[in-house]
């Protein structure tokens, strides 16, 4: 049984008067970077009435943020109603004051991210200055929106037990979600598990937002950055019926908010530890095998407060720093070829009484030179190797060079069937260094701005090659994944009932995968590649063994080294307008998503050995007789862009005191992604002309010479190679496909 994370240190400091953080540097970071945001704050609405339930126009509503001390005022309209938008989350004291009435106060109103909270006042007559104060607030029922959502507060976020301390594990706590996640969360964005379905939708159709800015990797799904749990003030999981200002998502929308500074200085630190010393032994690693390593360590600190200068124009800051590291032990439990067979001696596998034996390849499958070589050793076509031993002069030199280099691990034990088995593997190591800074500044009573900057420096090591089916720990890879998020959000009050918000957002990540371990071909290895294009790092060809006792090895560096860059830029503007019993909100946005990605191409070549020649895959490997070979001719990359537009209008209309209608309309224009260099196309049926189709004549001949699909490759690496665009070359004699098939 795995141990729960142990919280070892938590402290709070409240009485520090001097600013210890390099505030100027944080400001420069925010200003220098491109920044987009949906409105990530909250809204308060209400109605003011007198003792006879008549509406009270012109009543002064004053709101004071408890954490910052900032206040703002607004008057009720002719219908006795008021709306205050773009309020930062936190605790508020609210009062209503009208001539001839006692001042009414409501204290401790809690605003969560994305809230639309109603606070009504019922004023009492007064002949003198009197105040009626309500110190506590009953549990509120949401009456002003049909939104279905759930809020998890910052305190709940930090105190809920999560296996891996990942925001991904909190998403599935909301009603309507279904977890498809594994047991443990690797503390990074790409390796983390975002497998949560909202209302039956695909996990990739959930939109992630931080401080109102998109945080999605549109090319892969999930977060671009995975913020520290201790940096979050709260998050709201919206599952259905939310406002038209939110789009792009067909499942759920996750709306997170970074903590802000307050008028008092606060600081805290933390450390969480998991260790295999606290774990039980796994079923597949019985004694005396070592227990798999598990060393998970998360620690960090944060601090926030008010800048002691600019008292008339307050500035608040928050800074969070966290380090995460994970060492996960190799978990291979795999049958590999016995080292006793490396020299061609299979007598231990095909001994006395064995029902099968190592047979000699059929000479019809061999070249004349090889037939003569086999015959000189006294071997008969289709017969058996005497004593199940392959003569040394028949062993392939390339195969021997790779074995000496250690392409397959030496077995450490035997399984229940006596097969040589390797248990263990290279340790996988992941490290994260994350910095988060947020600044809030009030320029005037009418103009304010906030912004954040998040930077994650991630390195993940893997004992075997990712996404390859590789089971040999001789080669693995390391993935560097620096990721970023930035938001700048401005608010300007044009009139008490008219508010404009403009924002700019940037989020993106980089992926750089490089192989490690046994990568480059050893001395004595001779390539026989089909193409002359580059083979980065002089990589060893992929080797796959199957069919035969002790022949299940799989070695590959796959298509690495490999790079990917994703950048998402968004601009947005929103206007809120209160008119009578209507609160209108309308706006639009523009986004440019750019992705540059290498093609998945294994230019080093790939051999498969399945026992076609000898009945044993590893024996075929020793002879150098592969049943198949594949090789990519080009290692290329593409630039895929997407430009999307959106516009919406929303009316929250309080039709009566007991009925509020949420009316909204949204348009999202998401056209096809396009390759910026015009090297990829989409098929549009209305533009297709059947007269220009490539023709196939199975009875002989070839593709119609007039076909516009016939041509030669524009890539010089493929010069002189039979090549057809959007077609198949057919040998007129036997109907066997020939040449290469490639789409343009």
C-alpha positions in Angstrom: 0.0 0.0 0.0 1.4 3.4 -1.0 1.8 6.0 1.6 -0.1 9.3 1.5 2.0 12.4 1.0 3.2 13.9 4.2 3.0 17.6 4.7 6.1 18.4 6.7 6.3 22.2 6.8 3.8 25.0 6.7 4.3 28.5 8.0 2.6 31.8 7.8 4.3 35.2 8.4 2.0 38.2 8.7 4.0 41.1 10.2 6.8 41.8 7.8 6.9 45.5 6.8 9.7 45.5 4.2 9.3 44.1 0.7 11.8 41.3 0.1 11.1 40.4 -3.5 12.5 42.0 -6.6 9.3 43.6 -7.6 10.8 45.6 -10.5 12.0 42.5 -12.2 8.6 40.9 -11.9 7.0 44.0 -13.5 9.4 43.9 -16.4 8.6 40.3 -17.0 4.9 41.0 -17.2 5.3 44.1 -19.4 7.9 42.4 -21.8 5.8 39.3 -22.5 2.8 39.0 -24.8 -0.3 38.3 -22.8 -5.5 36.9 -23.3 -8.2 36.4 -20.9 -11.8 35.7 -20.4 -13.1 37.7 -17.5 -11.9 35.7 -14.5 -13.4 37.8 -11.7 -16.9 37.9 -10.1 -20.1 39.9 -10.3 -22.5 41.2 -7.6 -26.0 42.1 -8.5 -28.9 43.2 -6.3 -32.1 45.2 -5.7 -32.7 47.8 -3.1 -36.3 48.2 -1.7 -38.0 50.1 1.1 -40.3 48.7 3.9 -43.2 48.7 1.5 -41.2 46.7 -1.1 -41.1 49.7 -3.4 -37.9 50.1 -5.4 -35.3 52.7 -4.2 -33.5 54.4 -7.1 -30.3 56.4 -6.5 -29.2 54.4 -3.4 -25.5 54.4 -2.9 -23.9 50.9 -2.9 -20.4 50.7 -1.5 -18.2 47.6 -1.7 -15.0 47.1 0.3 -12.6 44.3 -0.4 -11.5 42.9 3.0 -8.2 41.6 1.8 -7.0 44.7 0.0 -9.1 47.5 1.6 -10.0 48.9 -1.8 -13.5 50.3 -2.2 -15.8 51.3 -5.0 -19.3 52.8 -5.1 -22.2 52.7 -7.5 -25.8 54.0 -7.4 -28.9 51.9 -8.1 -30.8 52.7 -11.3 -34.4 53.8 -11.7 -35.5 50.2 -11.1 -33.6 50.1 -7.8 -31.1 47.6 -9.2 -27.3 47.6 -9.3 -24.6 45.5 -11.0 -20.9 45.6 -10.1 -18.7 43.6 -12.5 -15.1 42.6 -12.6 -14.6 42.2 -8.8 -11.6 40.2 -7.7 -12.4 37.1 -5.7 -12.3 37.4 -2.0 -14.4 38.7 1.0 -16.5 41.8 0.7 -18.3 44.2 3.1 -21.2 45.8 1.2 -23.5 48.7 2.3 -26.5 50.4 0.9 -27.3 54.1 1.9 -30.3 56.2 0.8 -31.6 59.4 2.3 -34.3 58.9 4.9 -33.3 55.2 5.5 -31.0 53.4 7.9 -27.6 52.3 6.3 -27.8 48.6 5.7 -24.5 46.5 5.7 -23.7 42.9 4.7 -20.4 41.7 5.9 -18.2 38.7 4.8 -19.8 38.2 1.4 -17.6 35.6 -0.3 -17.0 35.9 -4.0 -15.5 32.9 -5.9 -14.1 32.8 -9.4 -16.8 33.3 -12.0 -19.5 34.0 -9.4 -22.7 35.9 -10.1 -23.9 36.7 -6.6 -27.1 38.4 -5.6 -27.0 40.7 -2.6 -30.4 42.5 -2.0 -31.1 45.2 0.6 -34.4 45.9 2.3 -34.0 49.3 3.9 -35.7 50.5 7.0 -37.0 54.0 7.8 -34.8 56.2 10.0 -35.1 59.7 11.5 -31.4 59.7 12.5 -28.1 58.2 11.4 -28.5 54.5 12.0 -26.9 51.4 10.6 -28.3 47.8 10.3 -25.5 45.3 10.0 -25.8 41.6 9.1 -22.6 39.9 10.4 -23.1 36.5 8.7 -24.6 35.4 5.5 -26.8 32.3 5.0 -25.9 29.7 2.5 -26.9 31.3 -0.9 -28.9 29.5 -3.6 -27.8 30.5 -7.1 -30.8 32.4 -8.5 -29.4 34.6 -11.2 -27.9 32.1 -13.6 -28.6 28.5 -14.8 -24.9 27.6 -14.8 -24.1 24.2 -13.5 -20.7 24.4 -11.8 -18.6 23.5 -8.7 -16.0 25.6 -6.8 -13.1 24.2 -5.0 -11.4 26.8 -2.8 -7.7 27.3 -2.2 -7.8 25.8 1.2 -9.6 22.7 -0.1 -7.1 22.4 -3.0 -4.1 22.3 -0.6 -5.7 20.0 2.0 -7.3 17.4 -0.2 -5.2 14.3 -0.6 -4.1 13.9 -4.2 -1.9 11.1 -5.5 0.8 13.2 -7.2 -0.3 16.7 -6.1 -1.7 17.5 -9.5 -4.7 19.7 -10.5 -5.7 16.9 -12.8 -6.8 14.8 -9.8 -9.1 17.5 -8.5 -11.0 17.9 -11.8 -12.8 14.5 -11.4 -14.3 15.6 -8.0 -17.1 17.5 -9.7 -20.6 15.8 -10.3 -20.9 14.9 -14.0 -17.3 14.0 -14.5 -16.0 10.5 -15.0 -12.3 9.7 -14.3 -10.3 7.7 -16.9 -7.1 8.4 -15.0 -4.4 6.0 -13.8 -3.5 5.6 -10.2 -0.5 8.0 -10.0 -0.1 11.5 -11.5 3.4 12.4 -12.9 3.7 16.0 -11.9 4.1 17.4 -15.4 1.7 18.6 -18.1 2.4 16.1 -20.9 3.1 13.1 -18.7 0.2 14.0 -16.4 -3.1 12.3 -16.9 -5.9 14.6 -18.1 -8.3 11.6 -18.8 -11.5 13.1 -17.3 -14.7 13.0 -19.2 -17.2 15.8 -18.5 -20.8 14.9 -19.2 -19.7 12.1 -21.5 -17.5 14.4 -23.7 -14.0 13.6 -24.8 -11.3 14.6 -22.3 -9.6 16.7 -25.1 -12.8 18.7 -25.4 -12.4 20.3 -21.9 -11.1 23.8 -21.9 -8.5 24.8 -19.2 -8.1 28.4 -18.2 -5.9 30.3 -15.7 -6.8 33.9 -14.7 -9.2 33.9 -17.6 -6.5 33.1 -20.2 -6.6 29.9 -22.2 -4.1 27.3 -21.0 -4.8 24.5 -23.5 -2.4 22.9 -25.8 -4.7 22.7 -28.8 -2.4 20.3 -30.6 -2.3 17.7 -27.8 -4.9 18.5 -25.1 -4.5 19.2 -21.4 -2.7 22.1 -19.7 0.2 24.0 -21.2 1.4 24.7 -17.6 0.3 22.8 -14.5 0.4 25.4 -11.7 1.4 24.5 -8.2 -1.6 23.7 -6.0 -0.3 26.1 -3.4 -0.5 29.0 -5.9 -4.2 28.6 -6.7 -6.8 30.7 -4.9 -9.5 28.4 -6.2 -11.0 26.9 -9.4 -14.4 26.5 -10.8 -15.5 23.5 -12.9 -18.3 24.6 -15.2 -20.1 21.7 -16.8 -23.1 23.1 -18.5 -25.4 26.1 -19.1 -22.7 28.7 -18.6 -22.6 32.1 -20.2 -22.1 32.7 -23.9 -18.9 34.5 -23.1 -17.3 31.1 -22.7 -16.6 29.1 -25.9 -14.3 26.6 -27.6 -15.4 23.8 -25.2 -17.9 21.1 -26.0 -17.4 19.3 -22.6 -16.4 21.4 -19.5 -14.5 24.5 -18.7 -12.0 24.6 -15.8 -11.5 28.1 -14.6 -8.5 28.5 -12.2 -7.3 31.7 -10.4 -3.8 32.5 -9.2 -3.6 33.9 -5.7 -3.3 37.7 -5.3 -1.4 39.8 -2.8 -3.3 41.5 0.1 -2.8 44.5 2.2 -0.9 42.3 4.7 2.2 40.4 3.9 1.9 36.6 3.9 4.4 33.8 3.2 4.4 30.1 3.4 6.5 27.0 2.6 5.8 23.4 2.1 7.3 20.0 1.5 5.7 16.7 0.4 7.5 13.4 0.3 6.9 9.9 -1.0 9.5 7.1 -0.9 9.6 3.4 -1.8 10.8 2.7 1.7 7.2 3.2 2.7 5.8 1.0 0.0 4.8 -2.7 -0.1 6.5 -5.0 -2.6 4.9 -5.3 -6.0 3.5 -8.6 -7.2 5.7 -8.8 -10.2 8.9 -8.0 -8.3 9.0 -10.8 -5.7 12.0 -11.2 -3.4 15.0 -11.3 -3.8 14.4 -8.7 -6.5 14.8 -5.1 -5.4 11.7 -3.0 -4.8 11.1 -0.5 -7.7 12.3 3.0 -6.8 9.7 5.7 -6.1 11.2 8.9 -4.9 8.7 11.8 -5.2 9.6 15.1 -3.7 7.7 18.4 -3.9 8.7 21.6 -2.1 8.4 25.3 -2.5 7.4 28.6 -1.0 5.3 31.7 -1.8 4.9 35.2 -0.6 2.5 38.1 -1.3 1.5 41.5 -0.1 1.2 45.1 -1.0 4.1 47.2 -2.3 4.8 49.8 0.4 5.1 52.7 -2.1 2.3 54.2 -4.3 -0.2 54.1 -1.4 -2.7 56.2 -3.5 -2.4 53.7 -6.3 -2.0 50.4 -4.6 -0.1 47.6 -6.1 -0.3 44.0 -4.9 2.1 41.1 -5.7 2.2 37.4 -5.4 5.2 35.1 -6.1 5.2 31.3 -6.0 8.2 29.0 -6.5 8.0 25.2 -6.5 10.3 22.3 -7.3 9.1 18.7 -8.1 11.2 15.6 -8.7 10.2 12.0 -9.4 12.4 9.0 -9.7 10.4 5.9 -10.9 12.1 2.6 -11.0 12.2 0.5 -14.2 9.4 -2.0 -14.4 10.5 -4.4 -17.2 9.8 -8.1 -16.7 10.7 -9.4 -20.1 12.0 -12.5 -21.8 15.2 -11.8 -23.7 17.6 -14.0 -25.7 19.9 -16.0 -23.6 23.6 -14.9 -23.8 24.4 -18.6 -24.3 22.9 -18.3 -27.8 24.8 -15.2 -28.9 27.4 -17.4 -30.6 24.7 -19.4 -32.5 24.5 -22.3 -30.1 20.8 -23.1 -29.5 21.3 -26.6 -28.0 20.1 -25.4 -24.6 16.8 -24.4 -26.2 16.4 -27.3 -28.6 17.8 -30.1 -26.5 17.0 -33.9 -26.4 13.3 -34.6 -26.6 12.4 -31.2 -28.0 9.6 -31.3 -30.5 11.1 -28.6 -32.7 14.6 -27.8 -34.0 16.4 -25.0 -35.6 16.0 -25.5 -39.3 18.1 -24.3 -42.3 16.5 -21.6 -44.5 15.0 -22.8 -47.7 17.6 -22.1 -50.4 15.0 -20.6 -52.7 14.8 -17.6 -50.3 18.6 -17.0 -50.6 20.9 -15.5 -53.2 23.2 -17.9 -55.1 26.2 -16.7 -53.1 24.5 -17.5 -49.8 23.2 -20.8 -51.1 26.8 -21.8 -51.9 28.0 -20.6 -48.5 25.4 -22.7 -46.7 26.1 -25.7 -48.9 29.9 -25.4 -48.1 29.0 -26.0 -44.5 27.2 -29.2 -45.3 23.8 -27.7 -44.7 20.7 -28.9 -46.7 17.9 -26.6 -47.8 15.0 -26.9 -45.3 17.0 -29.3 -43.1 18.2 -28.8 -39.5 21.3 -27.3 -38.1 23.4 -30.2 -36.6 23.2 -30.0 -32.9 21.1 -26.8 -33.3 24.3 -24.8 -33.7 24.7 -22.2 -36.4 28.3 -22.3 -37.9 30.3 -19.2 -36.8 31.1 -18.2 -40.4 27.3 -17.7 -41.1 26.8 -15.2 -38.2 26.1 -11.7 -39.4 28.8 -9.2 -38.4 26.3 -6.4 -37.8 24.3 -8.5 -35.5 27.4 -9.5 -33.5 28.5 -5.8 -33.3 25.1 -4.8 -31.8 25.1 -7.7 -29.3 28.6 -6.7 -28.1 27.4 -3.1 -27.7 24.6 -4.3 -25.4 21.5 -3.8 -27.6 19.7 -6.4 -25.5 20.1 -6.8 -21.7 21.6 -10.0 -20.2 18.8 -12.0 -18.5 18.8 -11.7 -14.7 16.7 -14.8 -13.9 14.4 -17.4 -15.6 10.6 -17.5 -15.5 8.4 -20.3 -14.5 8.8 -21.9 -17.9 12.6 -21.7 -17.8 12.8 -18.8 -20.2 15.7 -16.3 -19.7 14.1 -13.2 -18.2 15.3 -9.7 -17.5 13.7 -7.9 -14.5 14.5 -4.3 -13.8 15.2 -1.5 -16.2 16.6 2.0 -16.2 15.1 4.5 -13.7 12.9 7.3 -15.1 13.6 10.7 -13.7 11.4 13.9 -14.0 12.2 17.3 -12.6 10.1 20.5 -12.6 11.2 24.1 -11.7 8.2 26.4 -11.7 7.9 30.1 -11.1 4.6 32.1 -10.9 4.2 35.8 -10.4 1.1 37.9 -10.4 0.7 41.7 -10.1 -2.5 43.7 -9.5 -2.3 47.5 -9.8 -5.0 50.2 -9.4 -4.1 53.2 -11.6 -7.2 55.2 -10.9 -10.7 54.6 -9.5 -11.7 53.8 -13.1 -8.7 51.9 -14.5 -7.0 48.8 -13.1 -4.8 46.0 -14.5 -3.6 42.6 -13.4 -1.3 40.1 -15.0 0.5 36.9 -14.3 3.6 35.1 -15.7 4.2 31.3 -15.3 7.3 29.6 -16.4 7.9 25.8 -16.1 11.3 24.2 -16.8 10.6 20.5 -17.2 12.9 17.5 -17.9 11.6 14.0 -18.1 13.8 10.9 -18.6 12.5 7.6 -19.7 14.2 4.2 -19.4 12.9 3.0 -22.7 11.9 4.9 -25.8 8.5 6.6 -25.6 5.6 5.6 -27.8 7.6 2.8 -29.5 6.9 -0.5 -27.8 10.6 -0.7 -27.0 11.4 -3.1 -24.1 15.1 -2.9 -24.1 16.6 -0.6 -21.5 19.7 -0.1 -23.7 18.2 3.1 -25.1 15.7 5.6 -23.7 15.0 9.3 -24.2 14.9 12.6 -22.4 12.1 15.1 -23.0 12.7 18.8 -22.3 9.4 20.6 -22.0 9.6 24.3 -21.1 6.1 25.7 -20.9 4.7 29.2 -20.4 1.6 31.2 -19.6 1.1 34.9 -19.4 -2.0 37.2 -19.0 -2.6 40.9 -18.9 -6.1 42.0 -18.2 -7.2 45.7 -18.1 -10.5 47.1 -16.8 -11.8 50.6 -17.5 -15.0 52.0 -16.0 -16.4 54.3 -18.7 -19.6 55.1 -16.7 -21.0 53.5 -13.6 -23.1 51.3 -15.8 -20.6 50.8 -18.6 -17.4 48.8 -18.2 -14.8 47.7 -20.8 -12.3 44.9 -20.4 -9.4 44.3 -22.8 -6.9 41.4 -22.5 -4.1 39.7 -24.2 -2.9 36.2 -23.5 0.0 34.0 -24.5 0.4 30.3 -23.7 2.7 27.7 -25.2 5.2 25.0 -24.8 8.3 23.4 -26.3 9.1 19.7 -26.6 12.6 18.5 -27.3 13.1 14.8 -27.2 16.6 13.4 -27.5 17.6 9.7 -27.3 20.0 8.5 -24.6 22.0 5.4 -23.9 23.1 3.1 -26.8 22.2 5.4 -29.7 25.0 5.6 -32.3 26.1 2.6 -34.3 29.2 0.8 -32.8 32.5 0.3 -34.5 32.2 -2.5 -37.1 28.6 -1.8 -38.0 27.9 -1.2 -41.7 24.7 0.6 -42.8 22.8 -0.6 -45.9 20.3 2.2 -46.1 18.1 2.9 -49.1 18.3 6.6 -48.9 21.1 9.2 -48.5 19.2 11.6 -46.3 20.6 12.4 -42.8 20.4 10.0 -40.0 20.8 12.2 -36.9 23.3 10.9 -34.3 24.2 7.9 -36.6 21.4 6.0 -34.9 21.3 2.2 -34.8 18.4 0.7 -36.8 15.4 -0.5 -34.9 15.4 -4.2 -34.1 12.3 -6.2 -33.4 12.4 -9.9 -32.5 9.4 -12.3 -32.3 8.5 -16.0 -32.6 10.8 -18.3 -30.7 11.9 -19.1 -27.2 14.0 -16.3 -25.8 13.3 -14.0 -28.8 11.1 -11.2 -27.7 13.6 -8.2 -27.7 12.6 -4.9 -29.1 15.1 -2.1 -29.5 14.5 1.3 -31.1 15.3 5.0 -30.7 12.1 5.5 -32.7 11.9 8.9 -34.6 13.9 10.8 -32.1 15.5 13.4 -31.9 12.2 15.2 -32.3 11.1 18.8 -31.7 7.7 20.5 -31.3 6.8 24.2 -30.7 3.3 25.4 -29.9 2.4 29.1 -29.4 -1.1 30.5 -28.8 -1.8 34.2 -29.0 -5.2 35.7 -28.1 -6.7 39.1 -28.0 -10.1 39.8 -26.4 -12.4 42.7 -25.6 -15.6 42.6 -23.5 -18.1 45.3 -22.7 -20.6 45.2 -19.8 -23.6 47.5 -19.9 -26.4 47.7 -17.3 -29.6 49.1 -18.6 -32.7 48.9 -16.4 -33.3 45.3 -15.5 -30.9 44.1 -18.2 -27.2 43.4 -17.8 -25.8 43.1 -21.3 -22.3 41.7 -22.0 -20.9 41.4 -25.5 -17.4 41.0 -26.9 -15.2 39.3 -29.4 -11.8 37.6 -29.6 -9.1 36.6 -32.1 -6.6 33.8 -31.6 -3.6 32.6 -33.6 -2.3 29.1 -32.7 1.0 28.1 -34.3 2.5 24.7 -34.1 5.8 23.6 -35.7 6.4 19.9 -35.4 8.8 17.3 -36.8 7.4 14.5 -38.9 7.5 11.1 -37.2 10.2 9.5 -39.4 12.6 6.8 -38.5 15.4 7.5 -41.1 17.7 5.0 -39.4 15.6 2.0 -40.7 13.7 -0.7 -39.0 14.4 -4.5 -39.1 11.9 -7.2 -38.1 12.9 -10.8 -37.4 10.0 -13.3 -36.9 11.6 -16.7 -37.5 10.5 -17.0 -41.1 13.9 -18.5 -42.1 14.9 -20.7 -39.2 11.7 -20.9 -37.0 13.3 -18.7 -34.4 13.4 -14.9 -34.5 16.7 -14.5 -32.7 18.4 -17.1 -35.0 17.2 -15.1 -38.0 18.7 -12.0 -36.4 22.1 -13.8 -35.9 22.1 -14.8 -39.6 21.0 -11.2 -40.6 17.9 -12.5 -42.3 15.0 -10.0 -41.7 11.5 -10.7 -42.8 10.8 -7.0 -43.3 12.6 -3.7 -43.5 11.3 -0.1 -43.4 13.1 3.2 -43.8 11.9 6.8 -44.0 13.5 8.7 -46.7 13.0 12.2 -45.3 13.1 13.7 -41.8 11.1 16.8 -42.2 9.0 19.3 -40.3 5.8 21.3 -40.8 4.3 24.6 -39.6 0.6 24.3 -38.8 -1.4 27.4 -38.1 -4.9 28.1 -37.0 -6.7 31.4 -36.8 -10.0 31.5 -34.9 -12.5 34.3 -34.3 -15.4 34.5 -31.8 -18.2 36.9 -30.9 -21.0 36.7 -28.4 -23.8 38.7 -26.8 -25.3 37.9 -23.3 -28.3 39.4 -21.6 -29.0 38.5 -17.9 -32.5 39.9 -17.7 -34.3 40.1 -14.3 -37.7 39.9 -15.8 -39.4 39.9 -12.4 -38.2 39.7 -8.8 -38.6 35.9 -9.0 -37.5 35.3 -12.6 -34.1 35.9 -14.2 -33.6 34.9 -17.8 -30.0 34.2 -19.1 -30.1 34.8 -22.8 -27.0 34.4 -24.9 -25.8 33.8 -28.5 -22.2 32.9 -29.4 -20.4 32.4 -32.7 -17.1 30.6 -33.0 -15.2 30.5 -36.3 -12.7 27.7 -36.2 -11.5 27.1 -39.8 -9.2 24.3 -40.9 -5.7 24.2 -39.6 -3.3 25.0 -42.6 0.3 24.3 -43.3 2.0 27.7 -43.6 4.4 26.5 -46.4 1.5 25.0 -48.5 2.8 21.5 -48.0 -0.5 20.0 -46.8 -3.9 20.1 -48.3 -7.5 19.4 -47.4 -10.0 17.5 -49.6 -13.1 19.5 -50.6 -15.6 17.3 -52.5 -17.2 20.2 -54.3 -13.8 21.0 -56.0 -13.1 17.4 -57.1 -13.1 16.6 -60.8 -13.5 12.9 -61.6 -12.0 13.4 -65.0 -8.6 14.1 -63.5 -8.6 11.0 -61.3 -5.6 8.6 -61.4 -6.6 5.4 -63.2 -5.5 1.9 -62.3 -5.3 -1.0 -64.8 -4.8 -4.3 -62.9 -4.6 -6.3 -66.1 -1.3 -4.7 -67.2 0.2 -1.4 -68.1 0.5 1.4 -65.5 -1.2 4.5 -64.2 -2.8 6.6 -66.9 0.1 8.8 -68.2 -2.3 11.7 -68.4 -3.1 11.6 -64.7 -2.1 14.8 -62.9 -1.1 12.6 -60.0 2.0 11.3 -61.8 5.2 13.1 -61.0 8.6 13.1 -59.3 9.4 14.0 -55.7 10.3 17.7 -55.1 12.8 16.4 -52.4 16.3 15.9 -53.8 16.8 13.0 -51.4 14.2 11.0 -53.4 15.7 11.8 -56.8 15.6 8.9 -59.1 13.3 6.8 -56.9 10.0 5.7 -58.6 7.4 8.1 -57.2 3.8 8.8 -57.7 1.6 11.6 -56.3 -1.7 10.3 -54.9 -1.4 7.0 -56.8 0.2 3.5 -56.9 2.7 2.3 -59.4 1.9 -1.2 -60.8 4.3 -3.6 -62.4 2.7 -4.5 -65.7 4.1 -8.1 -65.6 2.9 -9.5 -62.3 0.7 -6.8 -60.8 3.0 -6.4 -57.8 2.9 -2.8 -56.3 6.2 -1.1 -56.8 7.7 2.3 -56.0 6.8 4.6 -53.1 3.4 6.0 -52.3 3.3 9.6 -51.0 0.6 12.2 -50.6 1.3 15.8 -51.5 
